[in-house]
Amino acid sequence: MADPDTRFTELAVFENEFEASVIASILEDAGIPAKVVGGHLDNLGPMATGQRVRVAVAAADAERADEILRRTVERATDRRLALTAEGACVNCGQDMSERVDQEVCAGCGVNLRALAERLREYGPVLSMPEGQPRISGRFGRIVSRIILVFFGIPFAAVLTLTLGGNPWGAALAVAVIAVLLAVILLRWRRT
């Protein structure tokens, strides 16, 4: 029987061998032996063999490896939230694509992890000219709904009453009401 400390246990499952290899390398750098199991021919993904790629670690290292994996994924998520697709800081536009290990933006000094946490909590901030009040996230959605309900529907009702005698006017009023209701319902469903 194998020594329990040398048995390997599955840590995580990935869509492709590249992702699994990156995590295995990070674990190896931290001193945790890791195996990539189930690699696919030419990296075609799970459609090639019907299975995904797994990373396995020694059972004795599983808890520590899980913590490293969690921190790695959290850090990558923070960077993805705090940087644009091109790798620029969402706060000031500073190019951070070459500075993968930096936790602080070189342009504005904002902590990327704190910025990501703020974005997670409040949502993205709308672009506004400097000095203008900002409406963001859930609050912005609530304000836009209130505007639609309290201004859009009365406008459509006045339009209906004004143009009610004209068949084209009535059709226009019905179309405006339908569009307003559709926008309200779609915005409500997004949150």
Buried (B, 14 or more C-beta within 10 A) or exposed (E): EEEEEEEBEEBBBBEBBEBBBBBBEBBEEBEBBBBBBBBBEEEEBBEEEEEBBBBBBBBBBBEBBEEBBEEBEEBEEBBEBBBEEEBBBBBEEBBBEEBEEEEBBEBEEBBBBEBBBBBEEBBEBEEEEEEEEEBBBEEBBEEBBEEBEEEBBEBBEEBBEEBEEEEEBBEBBEEBBEEBBEBBEEBEEEE
